[in-house]
Amino acid sequence: MLKAMAGEGGGSGLLININPDEITTIYKHLLAIITELENNAVPNIERLGNIDYYTEGKAKKTMAVYPEANRKVMDLYDNYSRAAALVVDILNTMIQTDENIAQQIIAKLEV
C-alpha cells in the first residue's frame, strides 16, 4: 500500500492510499473489456454497418438510429481505452515516485 500526501510538496494534509494490486486488477479488467470489444463487438458492428436490409417503408427513419447506436458502442470502446491509459499513467507515476524516493534515500545514506 502506497501512502502519499496530496498537494504540492505533500503539504495539504490529505492522505492518499494507493493499493498497487487493486490498480493492476482494474487495468486487467479494463484490458479484458477492450479485448472483448475489439474481438467481438467492433467486427460485428462493422458488418452490421454494411448491411442495407431495410430500404423503404414507414420505419425507415427509425432504422436510421442504428448507425448512431453503432457509434455509441465505438465511443464505449474509446472510453475504456482512455481509462486504461489513465491507469497506466498512474502506474508509471508510481514507478517514478518510487525511483525518486529510492534516490533520496541513497543520497541521504551517502552510498
C-alpha positions as CSV (number, residue, x, y, z in Angstrom):
1,M,0.0,0.0,0.0
2,L,1.5,3.3,-1.1
3,K,0.6,6.3,1.1
4,A,1.3,9.8,-0.1
5,M,0.3,13.3,0.9
6,A,-1.7,15.2,-1.6
7,G,-0.9,18.6,-2.8
8,E,2.3,20.5,-3.7
9,G,5.1,19.1,-1.6
10,G,2.6,16.9,0.2
11,G,1.5,19.8,2.3
12,S,-2.2,19.8,2.1
13,G,-2.6,17.2,4.8
14,L,-4.7,14.8,2.7
15,L,-3.5,11.3,2.7
16,I,-3.9,9.2,-0.4
17,N,-3.8,5.4,-0.1
18,I,-3.0,3.6,-3.3
19,N,-3.2,-0.2,-3.5
20,P,-1.0,-1.3,-6.4
21,D,-2.7,-4.7,-6.5
22,E,-6.1,-3.1,-7.0
23,I,-4.8,-0.8,-9.7
24,T,-3.3,-3.7,-11.7
25,T,-6.6,-5.6,-11.2
26,I,-8.5,-2.6,-12.6
27,Y,-6.2,-2.4,-15.5
28,K,-6.6,-6.2,-16.2
29,H,-10.4,-5.8,-16.2
30,L,-10.3,-2.8,-18.5
31,L,-8.0,-4.7,-20.8
32,A,-10.4,-7.7,-20.9
33,I,-13.3,-5.4,-21.8
34,I,-11.2,-3.7,-24.5
35,T,-10.2,-7.1,-25.9
36,E,-13.7,-8.3,-25.9
37,L,-14.9,-5.2,-27.8
38,E,-12.0,-5.4,-30.3
39,N,-12.5,-9.1,-31.0
40,N,-16.3,-9.3,-31.0
41,A,-18.2,-6.0,-30.9
42,V,-16.1,-4.0,-33.4
43,P,-16.0,-6.6,-36.2
44,N,-19.8,-7.2,-35.9
45,I,-20.6,-3.5,-35.7
46,E,-18.7,-3.1,-39.0
47,R,-20.6,-6.0,-40.6
48,L,-23.9,-4.5,-39.4
49,G,-23.0,-1.2,-40.8
50,N,-22.5,-2.7,-44.2
51,I,-25.9,-4.3,-44.4
52,D,-28.7,-2.4,-46.1
53,Y,-31.6,-4.6,-45.2
54,Y,-34.3,-2.0,-44.8
55,T,-34.5,0.2,-47.8
56,E,-38.0,1.6,-47.7
57,G,-41.1,1.9,-45.6
58,K,-42.6,3.6,-42.6
59,A,-39.8,2.5,-40.2
60,K,-37.0,3.9,-42.4
61,K,-36.5,6.9,-40.1
62,T,-36.4,4.5,-37.1
63,M,-33.8,2.3,-38.7
64,A,-31.6,5.4,-39.1
65,V,-30.7,5.1,-35.4
66,Y,-28.6,2.0,-36.0
67,P,-25.5,3.8,-37.3
68,E,-25.7,6.2,-34.2
69,A,-26.1,3.2,-31.9
70,N,-23.0,1.6,-33.5
71,R,-21.1,4.8,-33.0
72,K,-22.1,4.8,-29.3
73,V,-20.6,1.3,-28.9
74,M,-17.4,2.6,-30.5
75,D,-17.5,5.6,-28.0
76,L,-17.6,3.0,-25.3
77,Y,-14.5,1.3,-26.7
78,D,-12.8,4.7,-26.8
79,N,-13.8,5.5,-23.2
80,Y,-12.4,2.1,-21.9
81,S,-9.2,2.7,-23.8
82,R,-8.8,6.1,-22.2
83,A,-9.5,4.7,-18.8
84,A,-6.8,2.0,-19.3
85,A,-4.4,4.7,-20.5
86,L,-5.0,6.7,-17.3
87,V,-4.4,3.6,-15.2
88,V,-1.1,3.0,-17.0
89,D,-0.2,6.7,-16.3
90,I,-0.9,6.1,-12.6
91,L,1.3,3.0,-12.6
92,N,4.1,4.9,-14.4
93,T,3.7,7.8,-11.9
94,M,4.0,5.3,-9.0
95,I,7.2,3.8,-10.6
96,Q,8.7,7.3,-11.0
97,T,7.8,8.2,-7.4
98,D,9.4,5.0,-6.1
99,E,12.6,5.8,-8.1
100,N,12.7,9.3,-6.7
101,I,12.2,8.1,-3.1
102,A,14.9,5.5,-3.7
103,Q,17.3,8.2,-5.0
104,Q,16.5,10.4,-2.0
105,I,17.3,7.5,0.4
106,I,20.5,6.7,-1.4
107,A,21.5,10.4,-1.3
108,K,20.8,10.6,2.5
109,L,22.7,7.4,3.1
110,E,25.6,8.8,1.0
111,V,26.1,5.5,-0.7
